[in-house]
Amino acid sequence: MGIFNIKLVATFFVLLSTFFVSAQTWSQKLLVAEQDYDAGRLVNIVDNITGGFDKSLGDQGYTSEEKIRALKLITKVYIFLDNEPKADEYMIKLLKADKEHKLDAKVDPAELYDLYRKFRSQPIFRVGLRTGVNMSYPNIIRTFGTGNTGIVSKIYNGDGQPPVGASVNGGAGTGFFINAMVERYLDWGLEVGLGFEFRNSQYSVDNYITYGDSLQVNGTTEVAQFAVLSTTVTHQQSFLRIPLFLRYNFNYSLAKSFIPYIAAGTSYDYLLDAKYLEGNRTGGTEYKFDSDLSLKGLGLITKNNFSVFASLGLKMRVKTHFLTFEATFNKALFNYINPDNRWSNNPLSTYDLAFVEDDFSLDMLSFSFGYTYSIYNPQKLKEFK
């Protein structure tokens, strides 16, 4: 074969190989680059695979999984080329592309682990939104009535035994709430958080004025209470709350899909509004119920209160975010009723309904469902800059 023909064949093969190289997909180029890395051929890897990050390529560029592989590969290449600024740059890009990226001790070199620990990979904070239902539990401090409290009895939220000849008409005392929280992970499974909550709640009171009389029970004479007048009042209140809490997560780990937790905290509770939704009376003279009467405006309710609470919950991991399920008991610290205006500012309940509020703290049991979103800003830690 002549020299000319040899050159022609060689040129053909060069053009053919160039064609196949250029025809390679970015997936194939990444695979070849990974093989070059394993073989120690580092020099041209970055130039050969960076084009796949071009967003204008669309489906012809890297997939999400391939982008993470490529960023990790470039980071390792720069580590072994002793190019620290570029290694830092691509480590941040890797952590932005794959939040809380997991290293594999079987595959990843110790040098990558050493670089990884120098960066903030945890979220800077999380924001959560929860909604749920609550049940009121008035905790009686002192009982009051329009007359002798010995002949006045009350049943809260329909839970109790009425006097003879009377019925229980009050409801279960349910409401709803919605809150937004900002949370920050500290360490050792601990998180701290602060939020705002709107809470709407209710309680009902069945109030009975009674007299004692003899009653035959199984041949035995007993003194029983009979209702002379029965009143039912449904009380609604709304609060703006500012809860602060500390949470402990059991077995907090990126590998855990379900994370149980406990939490405790305190809250400032500001009364937005309070009123009687309804009121009715059996017995006595006629009266007219005023549904527009504001108990807050009359100064009958304590406007500022504080409470403490404890929670038991479960987080379900959704990638780097969470669905949450939580039960919380809230204990109010002060009297819900303003005792100074119990009589003088309460013409509706005192005279029309023959009903006077007891002193009590308004406790709550709530159940919620929520979603917590993690916000990241990967940066090199200050001590390693």
ROTOR-481233 format. One record per residue: x, y, z of N, C-alpha, C in turn. Coordinates in steps of 0.02 Angstrom, whole numbers, padded with zeros to 5 digits, always signed. Example, Ala and Ser with C-alpha at 12.3 -4.5 7.8 and 13.67 -1.06 7.14 Angstrom:
# ROTOR-481233
+00660-00284+00390+00615-00225+00390+00660-00165+00390;+00642-00112+00354+00684-00053+00357+00645+00002+00394;
***
This chain:
# ROTOR-481233
+00043-00059+00000+00000+00000+00000+00044+00062+00000;+00026+00109-00042+00066+00169-00048+00058+00215+00013;+00109+00261+00018+00107+00308+00074+00044+00350+00073;+00021+00368+00014-00039+00409+00009-00100+00372+00037;-00105+00307+00018-00162+00267+00041-00160+00257+00116;-00100+00249+00144-00094+00241+00217-00118+00304+00252;-00097+00362+00227-00119+00425+00257-00195+00433+00251;-00222+00411+00194-00294+00417+00184-00333+00374+00233;-00310+00312+00243-00343+00267+00291-00338+00294+00362;-00278+00320+00379-00268+00347+00446-00314+00407+00458;-00319+00450+00408-00364+00507+00414-00436+00486+00423;-00454+00433+00386-00523+00407+00391-00538+00383+00462;-00491+00345+00490-00502+00319+00558-00504+00376+00611;-00462+00428+00600-00463+00485+00646-00530+00520+00642;-00554+00531+00582-00619+00564+00573-00676+00522+00602;-00670+00455+00592-00721+00410+00617-00723+00410+00694;-00664+00408+00725-00661+00409+00798-00686+00475+00825;-00668+00530+00790-00692+00596+00811-00768+00599+00807;-00796+00569+00755-00868+00568+00747-00903+00531+00805;-00875+00473+00822-00906+00434+00876-00899+00468+00943;-00841+00503+00954-00832+00539+01017-00883+00595+01021;-00890+00632+00965-00937+00688+00966-01009+00664+00969;-01021+00603+00946-01088+00575+00947-01107+00546+01015;-01058+00539+01059-01073+00513+01125-01123+00559+01161;-01168+00528+01198-01212+00567+01241-01174+00589+01303;-01202+00638+01339-01169+00660+01400-01168+00605+01452;-01216+00561+01450-01216+00503+01495-01155+00459+01481;-01141+00448+01418-01083+00407+01399-01018+00443+01417;-01016+00508+01405-00955+00545+01422-00941+00544+01497;-00995+00548+01537-00986+00545+01609-00960+00477+01630;-00987+00424+01599-00964+00357+01615-00890+00348+01598;-00870+00373+01540-00799+00369+01520-00756+00409+01569;-00780+00468+01590-00742+00509+01637-00733+00474+01704;-00784+00438+01726-00779+00401+01789-00728+00344+01783;-00726+00314+01724-00675+00262+01712-00605+00292+01710;-00599+00351+01680-00534+00386+01679-00512+00403+01750;-00559+00424+01793-00542+00440+01862-00516+00378+01898;-00550+00322+01888-00529+00260+01921-00459+00239+01898;-00443+00256+01835-00378+00238+01807-00324+00290+01822;-00344+00345+01855-00295+00397+01873-00282+00447+01819;-00323+00448+01766-00313+00496+01711-00359+00557+01726;-00332+00607+01761-00373+00661+01788-00374+00724+01745;-00323+00733+01705-00310+00799+01675-00368+00825+01633;-00399+00785+01591-00449+00810+01544-00521+00797+01566;-00530+00769+01626-00598+00750+01648-00645+00810+01651;-00623+00863+01684-00667+00921+01694-00688+00950+01626;-00641+00959+01581-00657+00987+01515-00705+00942+01477;-00700+00877+01487-00740+00830+01448-00812+00825+01471;-00827+00845+01533-00895+00833+01558-00933+00896+01579;-00901+00953+01583-00935+01013+01606-00991+01037+01559;-00985+01020+01496-01037+01041+01448-01105+01014+01463;-01109+00958+01499-01173+00927+01513-01216+00966+01562;-01186+01017+01596-01224+01059+01642-01263+01114+01607;-01251+01124+01542-01283+01178+01505-01359+01168+01505;-01395+01214+01536-01468+01207+01542-01503+01211+01474;-01471+01244+01426-01503+01251+01361-01507+01185+01324;-01470+01134+01348-01471+01069+01315-01536+01031+01327;-01571+01050+01380-01634+01015+01396-01622+00942+01412;-01661+00899+01380-01656+00827+01391-01590+00798+01366;-01554+00835+01325-01491+00810+01299-01433+00819+01348;-01444+00858+01401-01393+00866+01452-01399+00813+01505;-01372+00827+01564-01373+00779+01618-01443+00774+01649;-01459+00714+01671-01517+00706+01714-01499+00730+01784;-01547+00735+01829-01533+00757+01897-01482+00711+01931;-01490+00646+01922-01444+00598+01952-01375+00604+01922;-01371+00614+01856-01306+00621+01823-01271+00686+01842;-01311+00739+01852-01281+00803+01873-01246+00795+01941;-01277+00759+01986-01247+00748+02052-01183+00707+02045;-01185+00655+02004-01125+00615+01992-01068+00656+01963;-01086+00699+01915-01035+00740+01882-01004+00791+01930;-01046+00824+01970-01021+00872+02019-00976+00839+02070;-00994+00781+02091-00954+00744+02140-00887+00723+02109;-00889+00701+02047-00828+00681+02012-00781+00740+02004;-00807+00797+01983-00765+00856+01974-00734+00878+02041;-00774+00874+02094-00748+00891+02161-00689+00847+02179;-00696+00783+02167-00641+00736+02183-00580+00749+02140;-00592+00765+02077-00535+00780+02032-00496+00840+02058;-00531+00893+02076-00497+00953+02101-00461+00940+02168;-00490+00896+02208-00456+00878+02271-00387+00848+02256;-00385+00801+02208-00322+00766+02194-00275+00807+02149;-00303+00860+02118-00260+00906+02081-00236+00963+02126;-00253+00959+02191-00233+01009+02241-00258+01079+02223;-00316+01082+02193-00347+01147+02177-00403+01159+02228;-00384+01186+02286-00431+01194+02340-00489+01241+02325;-00477+01299+02294-00534+01344+02279-00586+01311+02234;-00564+01274+02184-00612+01241+02139-00646+01183+02174;-00610+01147+02217-00641+01093+02254-00696+01120+02299;-00683+01177+02332-00734+01209+02374-00794+01231+02333;-00780+01260+02275-00834+01284+02232-00881+01228+02212;-00852+01172+02192-00894+01117+02168-00925+01077+02226;-00896+01079+02284-00928+01049+02342-00993+01087+02358;-00991+01153+02355-01052+01193+02366-01104+01178+02313;-01082+01173+02250-01129+01156+02196-01160+01087+02208;-01120+01041+02232-01145+00973+02246-01198+00975+02301;-01184+01013+02355-01231+01016+02410-01294+01054+02392;-01290+01099+02345-01350+01134+02322-01392+01088+02277;-01359+01046+02238-01394+01001+02194-01424+00941+02231;-01390+00919+02284-01413+00862+02322-01410+00879+02396;-01465+00905+02423-01467+00927+02493-01449+00870+02540;-01406+00884+02588-01385+00834+02638-01356+00772+02603;-01313+00783+02553-01285+00729+02514-01251+00677+02559;-01263+00614+02545-01235+00559+02584-01172+00532+02550;-01119+00525+02588-01059+00494+02562-01061+00419+02576;-01024+00382+02535-01021+00309+02540-00950+00289+02558;-00941+00262+02617-00874+00244+02640-00842+00190+02597;-00882+00151+02562-00854+00098+02520-00826+00125+02454;-00848+00184+02435-00829+00211+02369-00791+00276+02376;-00814+00321+02418-00786+00389+02421-00720+00389+02460;-00671+00426+02434-00606+00428+02467-00607+00469+02531;-00559+00457+02574-00555+00493+02638-00547+00567+02627;-00513+00587+02572-00503+00657+02558-00569+00694+02546;-00618+00658+02516-00683+00688+02505-00721+00696+02571;-00715+00646+02614-00745+00651+02681-00716+00710+02719;-00651+00720+02713-00618+00774+02749-00642+00842+02724;-00653+00848+02659-00679+00911+02632-00752+00921+02651;-00790+00867+02649-00862+00871+02662-00876+00897+02733;-00837+00875+02782-00848+00895+02851-00836+00969+02863;-00802+01002+02816-00786+01072+02823-00843+01117+02798;-00898+01086+02774-00953+01125+02745-01017+01114+02785;-01059+01165+02785-01125+01161+02817-01172+01125+02769;-01191+01065+02788-01236+01026+02746-01307+01023+02775;-01315+01040+02839-01381+01042+02870-01418+01105+02849;-01485+01105+02852-01523+01166+02836-01509+01221+02887;-01508+01283+02863-01498+01339+02909-01559+01349+02953;-01618+01334+02928-01679+01331+02969-01734+01297+02929;-01787+01282+02963-01845+01251+02931-01906+01293+02947;-01954+01292+02902-02018+01326+02914-02073+01274+02911;-02118+01278+02959-02172+01229+02962-02240+01262+02964;-02288+01228+02935-02357+01251+02936-02400+01193+02961;-02440+01205+03013-02481+01153+03042-02552+01178+03052;-02598+01131+03048-02667+01146+03063-02697+01086+03098;-02749+01098+03138-02778+01042+03174-02838+01063+03214;-02859+01019+03258-02918+01031+03301-02896+01032+03373;-02934+01067+03414-02920+01069+03486-02984+01056+03526;-02974+01032+03586-03030+01021+03632-03014+01058+03697;-03064+01096+03722-03054+01138+03781-03068+01098+03845;-03028+01112+03895-03037+01082+03961-03032+01136+04015;-03088+01168+04031-03087+01218+04085-03066+01184+04151;-03015+01211+04182-02989+01185+04245-03011+01232+04301;-03061+01211+04339-03095+01256+04386-03049+01274+04444;-03044+01340+04456-03007+01367+04513-03054+01381+04571;-03111+01413+04556-03160+01431+04607-03229+01436+04574;-03280+01411+04608-03347+01409+04580-03388+01469+04602;-03429+01495+04556-03473+01552+04570-03543+01538+04542;-03593+01572+04572-03661+01568+04548-03699+01631+04564;-03761+01637+04539-03801+01696+04554-03827+01695+04625;-03825+01637+04657-03846+01631+04727-03799+01584+04763;-03826+01548+04811-03787+01499+04848-03757+01447+04801;-03691+01442+04799-03660+01394+04753-03676+01322+04771;-03701+01312+04832-03722+01244+04850-03784+01221+04813;-03822+01268+04785-03881+01249+04746-03871+01264+04672;-03809+01276+04652-03792+01288+04582-03740+01236+04561;-03753+01202+04508-03704+01155+04482-03692+01169+04408;-03631+01152+04385-03613+01165+04315-03582+01102+04284;-03597+01092+04220-03566+01038+04181-03533+01070+04121;-03468+01058+04113-03431+01087+04057-03424+01037+04000;-03436+01063+03939-03427+01024+03877-03467+00958+03877;-03525+00960+03909-03570+00902+03906-03547+00841+03944;-03496+00847+03986-03468+00790+04021-03487+00792+04095;-03542+00758+04112-03563+00757+04181-03635+00732+04189;-03656+00725+04250-03724+00700+04266-03768+00758+04287;-03823+00772+04251-03866+00829+04268-03910+00813+04328;-03939+00865+04359-03987+00853+04413-04049+00817+04387;-04090+00794+04434-04152+00759+04415-04198+00806+04376;-04224+00782+04321-04271+00820+04282-04239+00868+04232;-04172+00867+04227-04137+00911+04180-04098+00870+04130;-04077+00901+04077-04036+00868+04025-03972+00907+04014;-03926+00874+03978-03862+00905+03959-03867+00926+03886;-03858+00990+03873-03864+01015+03804-03799+01041+03775;-03747+01049+03816-03684+01077+03792-03647+01029+03746;-03605+01059+03703-03566+01020+03655-03498+00999+03683;-03456+00972+03640-03392+00942+03661-03336+00993+03669;-03346+01055+03649-03295+01107+03657-03237+01100+03609;-03252+01093+03545-03200+01085+03494-03190+01149+03455;-03128+01158+03431-03110+01215+03390-03055+01196+03341;-03023+01245+03312-02971+01231+03263-02914+01281+03273;-02857+01267+03243-02801+01313+03247-02757+01304+03185;-02716+01354+03172-02666+01351+03119-02605+01390+03143;-02546+01362+03134-02486+01398+03155-02430+01391+03104;-02386+01439+03106-02326+01440+03064-02266+01444+03111;-02216+01402+03099-02159+01398+03144-02094+01406+03105;-02044+01436+03137-01976+01437+03111-01934+01395+03160;-01899+01345+03133-01862+01299+03175-01788+01297+03154;-01746+01283+03203-01675+01276+03188-01647+01215+03225;-01613+01173+03187-01581+01114+03217-01517+01136+03252;-01508+01113+03315-01448+01131+03353-01396+01075+03347;-01406+01023+03385-01361+00965+03385-01392+00912+03431;-01364+00852+03428-01385+00798+03472-01461+00785+03469;-01491+00797+03411-01562+00785+03403-01607+00841+03427;-01579+00897+03448-01618+00952+03477-01633+01005+03424;-01694+01032+03428-01716+01088+03386-01750+01140+03430;-01744+01202+03410-01779+01256+03444-01823+01291+03392;-01880+01317+03413-01925+01348+03365-01967+01403+03396;-01990+01448+03353-02032+01505+03372-02086+01512+03319;-02147+01529+03339-02200+01533+03289-02255+01581+03307;-02305+01583+03263-02366+01621+03272-02424+01573+03261;-02475+01580+03301-02532+01534+03295-02598+01572+03304;-02645+01556+03262-02714+01579+03272-02754+01520+03298;-02785+01529+03355-02824+01474+03384-02895+01497+03398;-02942+01458+03373-03013+01468+03386-03036+01410+03430;-03067+01424+03486-03087+01371+03531-03156+01385+03560;-03185+01334+03591-03252+01340+03620-03255+01300+03685;-03300+01319+03727-03321+01276+03781-03395+01291+03795;-03429+01242+03821-03500+01250+03837-03510+01237+03912;-03560+01270+03940-03576+01261+04011-03651+01249+04017;-03669+01194+04050-03738+01183+04072-03742+01203+04145;-03781+01254+04160-03785+01283+04227-03855+01268+04256;-03857+01240+04316-03921+01220+04346-03928+01253+04415;-03986+01283+04427-04005+01304+04494-04052+01250+04521;-04037+01222+04579-04071+01163+04602-04099+01172+04673;-04140+01125+04692-04162+01120+04762-04160+01046+04781;-04150+01034+04845-04147+00966+04869-04214+00940+04891;-04227+00876+04876-04290+00845+04896-04278+00770+04905;-04323+00739+04939-04316+00667+04953-04336+00627+04891;-04301+00572+04882-04313+00528+04824-04305+00456+04847;-04353+00414+04827-04350+00343+04845-04310+00306+04792;-04255+00273+04814-04213+00234+04769-04205+00164+04798;-04238+00114+04765-04234+00045+04788-04256+00038+04861;-04309+00074+04877-04337+00070+04944-04302+00112+04996;-04251+00149+04975-04214+00191+05021-04226+00265+05005;-04235+00305+05057-04246+00377+05047-04180+00413+05041;-04171+00449+04986-04110+00487+04975-04128+00559+04957;-04084+00605+04974-04093+00675+04956-04063+00686+04887;-04103+00708+04840-04079+00719+04772-04088+00792+04753;-04049+00815+04703-04054+00883+04679-04099+00885+04617;-04148+00929+04619-04194+00938+04563-04182+01007+04532;-04184+01011+04466-04171+01074+04432-04232+01120+04433;-04220+01182+04456-04272+01233+04453-04264+01273+04389;-04202+01288+04371-04187+01328+04311-04124+01300+04278;-04126+01290+04214-04069+01263+04176-04047+01312+04123;-03983+01323+04118-03954+01369+04069-03899+01334+04031;-03896+01344+03965-03841+01319+03925-03809+01377+03887;-03743+01384+03894-03706+01438+03861-03649+01408+03822;-03640+01430+03760-03583+01409+03719-03537+01470+03710;-03476+01463+03732-03428+01518+03734-03375+01506+03680;-03363+01556+03639-03311+01551+03587-03258+01604+03598;-03195+01585+03589-03140+01632+03596-03088+01620+03542;-03053+01672+03524-02998+01667+03475-02937+01701+03504;-02879+01670+03492-02816+01695+03520-02764+01702+03465;-02719+01749+03475-02656+01751+03439-02603+01727+03488;-02568+01674+03470-02520+01644+03516-02450+01648+03486;-02400+01655+03529-02330+01655+03508-02294+01600+03548;-02292+01540+03520-02260+01485+03556-02184+01481+03543;-02148+01463+03595-02076+01451+03592-02065+01381+03620;-02026+01339+03583-02020+01269+03605-01949+01242+03595;-01935+01188+03631-01875+01149+03622-01897+01077+03608;-01871+01048+03554-01892+00981+03533-01832+00933+03533;-01846+00872+03554-01794+00819+03550-01817+00766+03501;-01777+00753+03450-01792+00701+03400-01756+00637+03418;-01792+00582+03422-01763+00517+03437-01731+00488+03374;-01669+00466+03380-01634+00434+03323-01634+00478+03261;-01617+00543+03271-01616+00588+03213-01560+00568+03166;-01577+00551+03105-01528+00528+03056-01557+00537+02987;-01513+00549+02938-01535+00555+02869-01562+00488+02843;-01543+00434+02874-01564+00368+02852-01633+00349+02878;-01659+00386+02927-01723+00370+02958-01781+00402+02920;-01830+00362+02901-01889+00388+02868-01941+00413+02918;-01941+00385+02978-01989+00405+03029-01950+00424+03092;-01964+00484+03118-01928+00510+03176-01978+00531+03229;-01986+00493+03283-02029+00516+03338-01994+00571+03377;-02034+00613+03409-02004+00668+03448-02049+00688+03506;-02019+00722+03554-02056+00754+03608-02035+00828+03609;-02079+00870+03635-02064+00942+03637-02097+00973+03698;-02069+01027+03721-02098+01065+03776-02086+01139+03762;-02131+01180+03787-02122+01252+03774-02170+01295+03814;-02169+01358+03797-02213+01407+03829-02241+01453+03775;-02296+01487+03791-02328+01529+03741-02359+01590+03774;-02355+01647+03738-02392+01707+03756-02457+01705+03717;-02514+01712+03753-02579+01706+03722-02618+01772+03729;-02633+01803+03672-02670+01866+03671-02741+01854+03646;-02789+01877+03685-02859+01867+03667-02880+01915+03611;-02901+01888+03555-02925+01928+03499-02999+01945+03507;-03038+01895+03528-03110+01906+03535-03139+01850+03578;-03195+01865+03610-03231+01815+03649-03304+01835+03650;-03348+01785+03642-03420+01800+03642-03458+01736+03658;-03522+01744+03673-03567+01687+03680-03598+01673+03612;-03586+01614+03586-03616+01596+03521-03691+01587+03529;-03709+01557+03584-03780+01546+03597-03792+01539+03672;-03852+01554+03692-03871+01545+03762-03945+01533+03766;-03966+01486+03806-04037+01473+03815-04051+01454+03887;-04113+01463+03907-04133+01451+03976-04200+01417+03978;-04206+01369+04024-04269+01335+04037-04292+01354+04107;-04348+01390+04112-04373+01412+04176-04360+01487+04185;-04399+01519+04229-04389+01590+04242-04426+01633+04192;-04412+01698+04195-04445+01745+04151-04412+01745+04083;-04444+01779+04035-04418+01782+03967-04356+01827+03964;-04314+01815+03914-04255+01857+03904-04238+01857+03829;-04196+01905+03809-04174+01909+03740-04099+01901+03738;-04076+01852+03699-04004+01838+03694-03971+01885+03643;-03917+01917+03662-03881+01964+03618-03818+01930+03593;-03819+01906+03531-03762+01869+03503-03704+01915+03483;-03716+01981+03481-03664+02029+03461-03624+02055+03521;-03641+02033+03579-03607+02057+03639-03536+02032+03641;-03488+02078+03647-03417+02059+03650-03395+02054+03723;-03377+01994+03744-03354+01985+03813-03286+02018+03823;-03246+02022+03770-03183+02058+03775-03195+02133+03786;-03244+02160+03747-03260+02231+03754-03286+02248+03823;-03321+02201+03855-03347+02212+03922-03294+02202+03976;-03235+02178+03956-03182+02167+04004-03192+02107+04049;-03232+02058+04025-03246+01999+04066-03192+01946+04060;-03151+01950+04009-03101+01899+03995-03031+01929+04002;-02985+01890+04028-02915+01911+04033-02885+01915+03963;-02861+01974+03944-02836+01983+03876-02767+01952+03866;-02726+01952+03917-02657+01926+03911-02649+01866+03958;-02622+01813+03930-02612+01752+03968-02548+01718+03945;-02524+01672+03985-02467+01631+03966-02484+01558+03978;-02453+01515+03940-02466+01444+03948-02402+01404+03936;-02402+01343+03960-02348+01296+03946-02378+01236+03911;-02337+01201+03872-02364+01145+03835-02312+01090+03826;-02337+01030+03813-02294+00972+03799-02324+00936+03739;-02280+00911+03695-02303+00880+03633-02270+00812+03622;-02306+00769+03589-02281+00704+03566-02297+00699+03493;-02246+00686+03451-02259+00687+03379-02217+00638+03340;-02230+00638+03275-02194+00595+03228-02181+00633+03164;-02118+00630+03141-02099+00659+03076-02093+00603+03025;-02119+00615+02966-02110+00569+02910-02070+00605+02856;-02010+00579+02842-01965+00614+02796-01991+00609+02724;-01992+00666+02690-02008+00671+02619-01948+00705+02586;-01900+00665+02564-01835+00688+02541-01801+00726+02598;-01793+00791+02592-01762+00829+02647-01813+00869+02687;-01877+00855+02676-01930+00890+02711-01969+00839+02753;-02021+00862+02788-02056+00818+02833-02132+00830+02833;-02170+00776+02838-02239+00779+02860-02239+00767+02935;-02281+00803+02971-02281+00796+03044-02351+00781+03070;-02353+00740+03122-02415+00723+03158-02400+00734+03232;-02444+00772+03266-02427+00793+03334-02488+00798+03378;-02479+00777+03441-02529+00788+03494-02498+00832+03547;-02535+00883+03569-02508+00932+03616-02559+00946+03671;-02533+00948+03733-02575+00971+03789-02550+01039+03811;-02595+01088+03815-02578+01156+03832-02610+01175+03898;-02569+01197+03946-02592+01215+04012-02586+01290+04022;-02644+01325+04029-02643+01397+04041-02621+01410+04113;-02584+01464+04123-02555+01478+04188-02598+01525+04231;-02643+01563+04199-02681+01613+04238-02755+01606+04224;-02794+01639+04266-02866+01638+04262-02890+01665+04194;-02934+01628+04162-02961+01650+04098-03011+01708+04108;-03046+01707+04165-03096+01758+04180-03064+01817+04216;-03086+01878+04200-03065+01937+04236-03112+01946+04296;-03090+01930+04357-03136+01930+04414-03161+01999+04433;-03126+02051+04414-03146+02119+04433-03213+02139+04402;-03228+02111+04344-03289+02131+04309-03341+02074+04305;-03332+02025+04348-03375+01966+04345-03449+01984+04351;-03466+02031+04396-03536+02048+04409-03558+02112+04373;-03522+02165+04381-03545+02231+04358-03549+02236+04282;-03505+02203+04246-03504+02211+04173-03536+02152+04136;-03577+02114+04170-03602+02054+04138-03678+02048+04145;-03716+02096+04117-03788+02094+04124-03821+02036+04089;-03793+02013+04033-03824+01959+03996-03825+01895+04036;-03766+01872+04056-03763+01807+04089-03790+01811+04161;-03775+01865+04195-03794+01868+04266-03870+01873+04274;-03902+01918+04238-03974+01930+04248-04018+01892+04199;-04000+01892+04136-04043+01860+04086-04037+01783+04087;-03976+01758+04097-03966+01686+04095-03957+01655+04164;-03954+01697+04216-03943+01672+04284-03881+01629+04287;-03828+01655+04256-03767+01616+04249-03707+01661+04263;-03660+01639+04303-03599+01675+04318-03540+01629+04305;-03489+01656+04271-03430+01616+04255-03391+01597+04318;-03365+01537+04320-03317+01516+04370-03248+01545+04354;-03205+01546+04403-03134+01557+04390-03103+01492+04364;-03069+01495+04308-03037+01434+04282-02982+01452+04233;-02936+01405+04225-02887+01410+04172-02913+01369+04113;-02903+01395+04053-02930+01362+03994-02875+01319+03962;-02876+01255+03977-02825+01209+03951-02849+01179+03885;-02802+01152+03846-02818+01126+03780-02781+01061+03765;-02815+01017+03730-02784+00959+03699-02794+00965+03624;-02739+00963+03586-02745+00974+03514-02709+00918+03475;-02733+00908+03413-02704+00861+03366-02693+00897+03300;-02633+00889+03272-02617+00928+03212-02583+00885+03159;-02587+00910+03098-02553+00882+03040-02517+00940+03006;-02454+00929+02984-02418+00985+02955-02363+00964+02906;-02332+01014+02877-02278+01004+02830-02221+01051+02848;-02161+01024+02851-02102+01064+02869-02054+01065+02811;-02036+01125+02789-01993+01135+02731-01923+01156+02754;-01872+01122+02729-01803+01137+02748-01772+01186+02699;-01737+01236+02726-01704+01288+02686-01629+01283+02697;-01592+01278+02642-01520+01266+02644-01481+01325+02616;-01421+01332+02641-01373+01380+02613-01303+01352+02627;-01281+01302+02588-01217+01270+02602-01159+01319+02595;-01118+01322+02646-01059+01365+02646-01003+01329+02684;-00942+01351+02671-00885+01323+02709-00888+01352+02779;-00878+01309+02828-00881+01331+02898-00825+01380+02913;-00841+01428+02958-00794+01483+02972-00725+01458+02994;-00725+01405+03034-00660+01383+03060-00614+01352+03007;-00642+01340+02947-00601+01310+02893-00589+01359+02836;-00613+01421+02843-00601+01470+02790-00531+01499+02793;
***
